[in-house]
Every structure is written in structure tokens, then in C-alpha cells.
Amino acid sequence: MSNRPPSPPTPTITTQSGVSADEHDRLRLTTQQLATRLEGTLDCQFDEEVLENLLLELDRDDYVEWVSVTRTGDYVWDLTQSPDRIADAVAEVVVDRFYSWFAGSSNAE
């Protein structure tokens, strides 16, 4: 065995679309990249500052994950688990509403 230091981690690879493809297909986007994707998908304009404030709030509640800042000062967000986390939160609220609705309708009869 040699006394060499361990190999460095695999570098982050950025695809042409700007999405990082590291750590087994993690979805990482800057606020600007996310705004561009949302605008293309939903056909509406997003104010990046407002979107970033929304993302910061979602990060506080663990719906998205802030992972780094680029050299130009842009936040990078890990959105890999976001759809599942948001879907779970919405499902929980819907179930609670149904329980309240059913409980209210049985009391009124």
C-alpha cells in the first residue's frame, strides 16, 4: 500500500440545460434556472426576487434544500425531494380537511 492521499470527490458535472448531474441524479438549480424552467412550463413571468424569497421560506420548512451559492452570488437549490415533500404536506392538509368535513357533517345530522 502506498501512502497517497485519497482521491478527490467526483466533480460536479453541469449539463447543457444547467442542471447539475451529481450525487446520483440530484436536481440542483439556481433561482434563475428555476424561474426560467417555470416560465417555460407555465408560460408566465416570475420575479426572481419573489421566487427566491418563496424558496427561502420553503427551505425553512424543509420542502427545498439550499445547498450553496455560486461565485456570482446565486443560490443553488436541491429540489430532488421537493415534489414528494410538498405532495406529502398537501395530502396531510387534504386528509385533515376531509376528517373535519366528515366530523362536521355527522354532527349536523
PyRosetta script that sets phi, psi and omega in degrees:
from pyrosetta import init, pose_from_sequence

init()
pose = pose_from_sequence("MSNRPPSPPTPTITTQSGVSADEHDRLRLTTQQLATRLEGTLDCQFDEEVLENLLLELDRDDYVEWVSVTRTGDYVWDLTQSPDRIADAVAEVVVDRFYSWFAGSSNAE")
pose.set_psi(1, 139.3)
pose.set_omega(1, 178.3)
pose.set_phi(2, -92.8)
pose.set_psi(2, 164.7)
pose.set_omega(2, 179.4)
pose.set_phi(3, -98.0)
pose.set_psi(3, 38.9)
pose.set_omega(3, 179.8)
pose.set_phi(4, -79.9)
pose.set_psi(4, 149.3)
pose.set_omega(4, 175.1)
pose.set_phi(5, -69.5)
pose.set_psi(5, 160.9)
pose.set_omega(5, 179.1)
pose.set_phi(6, -64.9)
pose.set_psi(6, 156.4)
pose.set_omega(6, 178.8)
pose.set_phi(7, -66.1)
pose.set_psi(7, 148.8)
pose.set_omega(7, 177.5)
pose.set_phi(8, -68.8)
pose.set_psi(8, 160.0)
pose.set_omega(8, 178.2)
pose.set_phi(9, -64.9)
pose.set_psi(9, 158.1)
pose.set_omega(9, 177.4)
pose.set_phi(10, -61.6)
pose.set_psi(10, 131.3)
pose.set_omega(10, -178.5)
pose.set_phi(11, -67.7)
pose.set_psi(11, 154.5)
pose.set_omega(11, 175.8)
pose.set_phi(12, -72.5)
pose.set_psi(12, 131.8)
pose.set_omega(12, -179.9)
pose.set_phi(13, -106.4)
pose.set_psi(13, 127.6)
pose.set_omega(13, 178.2)
pose.set_phi(14, -104.2)
pose.set_psi(14, 125.9)
pose.set_omega(14, 179.1)
pose.set_phi(15, -78.4)
pose.set_psi(15, 173.2)
pose.set_omega(15, -179.4)
pose.set_phi(16, -62.5)
pose.set_psi(16, -29.0)
pose.set_omega(16, -179.3)
pose.set_phi(17, -79.4)
pose.set_psi(17, -5.8)
pose.set_omega(17, 178.1)
pose.set_phi(18, 91.2)
pose.set_psi(18, 4.0)
pose.set_omega(18, 179.8)
pose.set_phi(19, -90.5)
pose.set_psi(19, 130.6)
pose.set_omega(19, 178.1)
pose.set_phi(20, -71.3)
pose.set_psi(20, 138.8)
pose.set_omega(20, 178.8)
pose.set_phi(21, -119.3)
pose.set_psi(21, 65.8)
pose.set_omega(21, 178.6)
pose.set_phi(22, -124.0)
pose.set_psi(22, 172.8)
pose.set_omega(22, 178.7)
pose.set_phi(23, 47.3)
pose.set_psi(23, 51.8)
pose.set_omega(23, 175.0)
pose.set_phi(24, 59.1)
pose.set_psi(24, 60.9)
pose.set_omega(24, 173.4)
pose.set_phi(25, 65.0)
pose.set_psi(25, 42.9)
pose.set_omega(25, 173.3)
pose.set_phi(26, -70.9)
pose.set_psi(26, 145.2)
pose.set_omega(26, 178.3)
pose.set_phi(27, -101.3)
pose.set_psi(27, 105.1)
pose.set_omega(27, -178.9)
pose.set_phi(28, -122.5)
pose.set_psi(28, 127.8)
pose.set_omega(28, -179.1)
pose.set_phi(29, -138.7)
pose.set_psi(29, 151.0)
pose.set_omega(29, 169.7)
pose.set_phi(30, -80.1)
pose.set_psi(30, 167.5)
pose.set_omega(30, 177.6)
pose.set_phi(31, -58.7)
pose.set_psi(31, -42.2)
pose.set_omega(31, -179.9)
pose.set_phi(32, -63.6)
pose.set_psi(32, -43.5)
pose.set_omega(32, 178.9)
pose.set_phi(33, -63.4)
pose.set_psi(33, -40.7)
pose.set_omega(33, 178.5)
pose.set_phi(34, -65.0)
pose.set_psi(34, -44.0)
pose.set_omega(34, 178.5)
pose.set_phi(35, -59.7)
pose.set_psi(35, -42.9)
pose.set_omega(35, 179.6)
pose.set_phi(36, -62.5)
pose.set_psi(36, -43.6)
pose.set_omega(36, 179.0)
pose.set_phi(37, -65.4)
pose.set_psi(37, -43.6)
pose.set_omega(37, 179.1)
pose.set_phi(38, -63.6)
pose.set_psi(38, -41.6)
pose.set_omega(38, 179.1)
pose.set_phi(39, -62.8)
pose.set_psi(39, -40.9)
pose.set_omega(39, 178.4)
pose.set_phi(40, -68.2)
pose.set_psi(40, -36.8)
pose.set_omega(40, -178.7)
pose.set_phi(41, -78.2)
pose.set_psi(41, -44.3)
pose.set_omega(41, -174.0)
pose.set_phi(42, -97.2)
pose.set_psi(42, -7.2)
pose.set_omega(42, 179.6)
pose.set_phi(43, 56.1)
pose.set_psi(43, 48.5)
pose.set_omega(43, 174.5)
pose.set_phi(44, -149.4)
pose.set_psi(44, 158.9)
pose.set_omega(44, -177.6)
pose.set_phi(45, -88.1)
pose.set_psi(45, 143.0)
pose.set_omega(45, 176.4)
pose.set_phi(46, -120.1)
pose.set_psi(46, 136.2)
pose.set_omega(46, 172.5)
pose.set_phi(47, -79.3)
pose.set_psi(47, 115.9)
pose.set_omega(47, -175.1)
pose.set_phi(48, -60.2)
pose.set_psi(48, -34.9)
pose.set_omega(48, 179.5)
pose.set_phi(49, -66.5)
pose.set_psi(49, -43.0)
pose.set_omega(49, 177.8)
pose.set_phi(50, -65.2)
pose.set_psi(50, -43.7)
pose.set_omega(50, 178.5)
pose.set_phi(51, -60.8)
pose.set_psi(51, -42.5)
pose.set_omega(51, 179.5)
pose.set_phi(52, -64.3)
pose.set_psi(52, -40.1)
pose.set_omega(52, 176.4)
pose.set_phi(53, -63.3)
pose.set_psi(53, -39.4)
pose.set_omega(53, 176.5)
pose.set_phi(54, -63.4)
pose.set_psi(54, -43.6)
pose.set_omega(54, 179.0)
pose.set_phi(55, -63.6)
pose.set_psi(55, -38.0)
pose.set_omega(55, 177.0)
pose.set_phi(56, -62.4)
pose.set_psi(56, -40.8)
pose.set_omega(56, 176.9)
pose.set_phi(57, -65.8)
pose.set_psi(57, -42.2)
pose.set_omega(57, 177.7)
pose.set_phi(58, -64.1)
pose.set_psi(58, -33.7)
pose.set_omega(58, 177.2)
pose.set_phi(59, -66.0)
pose.set_psi(59, -39.0)
pose.set_omega(59, 179.5)
pose.set_phi(60, -61.2)
pose.set_psi(60, -30.9)
pose.set_omega(60, 179.8)
pose.set_phi(61, -100.8)
pose.set_psi(61, 13.7)
pose.set_omega(61, 176.2)
pose.set_phi(62, 64.4)
pose.set_psi(62, 29.5)
pose.set_omega(62, 174.8)
pose.set_phi(63, -88.2)
pose.set_psi(63, -29.9)
pose.set_omega(63, 172.4)
pose.set_phi(64, -129.7)
pose.set_psi(64, 169.3)
pose.set_omega(64, -179.0)
pose.set_phi(65, -131.4)
pose.set_psi(65, 119.0)
pose.set_omega(65, 174.8)
pose.set_phi(66, -77.6)
pose.set_psi(66, 126.5)
pose.set_omega(66, -174.6)
pose.set_phi(67, -115.3)
pose.set_psi(67, -28.0)
pose.set_omega(67, 179.8)
pose.set_phi(68, -169.2)
pose.set_psi(68, 180.0)
pose.set_omega(68, 175.3)
pose.set_phi(69, -127.6)
pose.set_psi(69, 136.4)
pose.set_omega(69, 179.6)
pose.set_phi(70, -74.6)
pose.set_psi(70, 173.0)
pose.set_omega(70, 178.2)
pose.set_phi(71, -62.8)
pose.set_psi(71, -25.6)
pose.set_omega(71, 180.0)
pose.set_phi(72, -90.5)
pose.set_psi(72, 2.9)
pose.set_omega(72, 176.1)
pose.set_phi(73, 92.4)
pose.set_psi(73, 8.2)
pose.set_omega(73, 178.6)
pose.set_phi(74, -82.7)
pose.set_psi(74, 137.4)
pose.set_omega(74, 175.3)
pose.set_phi(75, -71.9)
pose.set_psi(75, 145.1)
pose.set_omega(75, 173.4)
pose.set_phi(76, -113.7)
pose.set_psi(76, 128.5)
pose.set_omega(76, -175.7)
pose.set_phi(77, -112.6)
pose.set_psi(77, 136.1)
pose.set_omega(77, 172.7)
pose.set_phi(78, -95.3)
pose.set_psi(78, 111.6)
pose.set_omega(78, -176.5)
pose.set_phi(79, -106.2)
pose.set_psi(79, 12.6)
pose.set_omega(79, -174.1)
pose.set_phi(80, -55.6)
pose.set_psi(80, -48.1)
pose.set_omega(80, -177.1)
pose.set_phi(81, -95.0)
pose.set_psi(81, -2.1)
pose.set_omega(81, -174.4)
pose.set_phi(82, -57.5)
pose.set_psi(82, -46.5)
pose.set_omega(82, -179.8)
pose.set_phi(83, -58.3)
pose.set_psi(83, -42.4)
pose.set_omega(83, 179.5)
pose.set_phi(84, -67.1)
pose.set_psi(84, -42.2)
pose.set_omega(84, -179.5)
pose.set_phi(85, -64.8)
pose.set_psi(85, -43.2)
pose.set_omega(85, -179.8)
pose.set_phi(86, -68.9)
pose.set_psi(86, -41.3)
pose.set_omega(86, 178.2)
pose.set_phi(87, -61.4)
pose.set_psi(87, -41.4)
pose.set_omega(87, 178.0)
pose.set_phi(88, -62.3)
pose.set_psi(88, -42.0)
pose.set_omega(88, 179.9)
pose.set_phi(89, -65.5)
pose.set_psi(89, -43.2)
pose.set_omega(89, 179.1)
pose.set_phi(90, -65.1)
pose.set_psi(90, -43.6)
pose.set_omega(90, 179.6)
pose.set_phi(91, -60.5)
pose.set_psi(91, -40.6)
pose.set_omega(91, 179.3)
pose.set_phi(92, -62.4)
pose.set_psi(92, -43.1)
pose.set_omega(92, 179.3)
pose.set_phi(93, -66.1)
pose.set_psi(93, -41.8)
pose.set_omega(93, -180.0)
pose.set_phi(94, -63.4)
pose.set_psi(94, -44.2)
pose.set_omega(94, 178.9)
pose.set_phi(95, -62.3)
pose.set_psi(95, -43.6)
pose.set_omega(95, 177.7)
pose.set_phi(96, -60.7)
pose.set_psi(96, -40.8)
pose.set_omega(96, 178.8)
pose.set_phi(97, -64.3)
pose.set_psi(97, -41.9)
pose.set_omega(97, 178.3)
pose.set_phi(98, -63.4)
pose.set_psi(98, -43.9)
pose.set_omega(98, 177.8)
pose.set_phi(99, -59.7)
pose.set_psi(99, -44.0)
pose.set_omega(99, 178.7)
pose.set_phi(100, -63.7)
pose.set_psi(100, -42.0)
pose.set_omega(100, -179.5)
pose.set_phi(101, -64.4)
pose.set_psi(101, -45.7)
pose.set_omega(101, 179.6)
pose.set_phi(102, -67.1)
pose.set_psi(102, -39.3)
pose.set_omega(102, 178.8)
pose.set_phi(103, -65.2)
pose.set_psi(103, -39.8)
pose.set_omega(103, 179.2)
pose.set_phi(104, -68.9)
pose.set_psi(104, -38.0)
pose.set_omega(104, -178.5)
pose.set_phi(105, -74.2)
pose.set_psi(105, -29.9)
pose.set_omega(105, 178.8)
pose.set_phi(106, -76.8)
pose.set_psi(106, -28.3)
pose.set_omega(106, 177.6)
pose.set_phi(107, -74.3)
pose.set_psi(107, -28.4)
pose.set_omega(107, -176.7)
pose.set_phi(108, -79.6)
pose.set_psi(108, -19.1)
pose.set_omega(108, -177.5)
pose.set_phi(109, -89.7)
pose.dump_pdb("model.pdb")
